[in-house]
Amino acid sequence: MVYGLLVTLFVIVCVLMVIVILLQASKGGGLVGSIGGVGGSGGILGARGAANLLQKMTIGLGIAYGVLCFLISLVGKTAVGIPESRTQEQIRQEQQVLPPVSDPGELQPAAPQEQPQPSQDDSAQ
């Protein structure tokens, strides 16, 4: 539940951040010219007011982006249930398949195999 809410907020923040960044004035004027007007003073907020507001919104959305990334990483580890590695997953599966040993004395050590002794003919060569 919390994980889904955080991801939804994250997507909303990302979309808003893209919009706000595209509205900011670049060296060529950007899309802020359509809000601020051609001259800049006759628009909704004026050129200066729009630039300051968009900069503050970008900073706020950037901070929200970072905080949401951190929270999703914390909550996501437990919510999704992803194993830590393939090796650990394989070990868990093998432990489930193998029956538990109740008495370690039941296990018999393997008989030592005799190693062939080198013959004298081999050493003479």
N, C-alpha and C positions, 0 to 999 in steps of 0.2 A: 504494500500500500504506500509506504513512505518512499520506496524506491521509484515507483511509478510517478508519484507527485514531483519528486526531484527531477526526474528526466523530463517531465512535461514543462516544468519551470525553466529548465535548461534550454529546451528548444525555443521557448518563447523569448528568453533573453538573447539567444543567438540570432533569431530573426530580427528582433528590435535593434540589436547591435549593427547588423548589416544595413538596415534602413537608416539608422542615425549616421553611420559612417559615410554612406552614399550621399546623404544630404549635406554633409560638410563641404565648405568651399575649398576647392583646390586652387592652384594658381590660375586656372582657366575660368574660375567662377563656380563650377559645380552645380548641383541641383539647388543649392541654397538661393541662387539667383531668382528662382521661380517663387520662392516664399518671400524673400526680401525685396523683390522688385528689381528692375533694371538699374535704377539709380541707387538702390539700397536703402533710401530713407523713407520711401513711400509704401513699404511692404507691411506685412503683419507685425513683425517684431523689429524691423530695421536690420541692416546688415550686421551691426555690432551685437545687438541683442540675440539674434539667431545664432551667431557664431559662439557666443559665450554659453548659451543654453545647450547647444549641441555638444560643445566640449565637455560640459558638466555631465550631460547624459551619457556621453561616451565613457567618461571616467567611472561613473556609477555602474553602468552596464558591465564594464570590464571587471570591476571589483565583484559584482554579482556572479559573473562568469567564473572567476577564480574560486569563489566560495562554493558555488554549486559543484564545480569539478571536484573539489576536495570532499564535499559531503557525499557525492555519488560514489567516489572511490571507497569511502569508509563503509557506507551502507551496502554497496554493491557486492562486497566480498561475502557477506553473510546472506544477502537476499537471493543471489543467483545460485550459490552453492557450487561454484566451480572448484574442482579439485586443484590442489596446489601444483601438481605436475603429473605427467603420464606415468612416471615411475611409481609415485605414491599410489596412484589409482591401481596400477598393476599389483602392487604389494597387497593392497586391501582385498583385491579379488582373489589372490592366491591364499591369503589368510582365511577367507571364507570357504574355500574349496578344501583345504587341508584339515583333517580331523585333529583335534587337540590331543596331545600326548599327556596321559594322566601320570604315568610313572616313568621317569627318565631311565630307570634300571631295565625297562623292557627293551630298550634299544640295544642291540648287540653290535659291537664294533666289527668292522669288516676285517676278514682274515688277511694278514699281510701276504702279499704275493711274493713268490720267490723270484729273485732276479737272476738271470743266467750269468754264470761266472765266465769271464773271458778265458778261452782255451789258450794253451801254450802255443798252438800253431799260429794264432792271430798275432801274438806279441812278437813272434820271431820275424815277422815280415816287416 
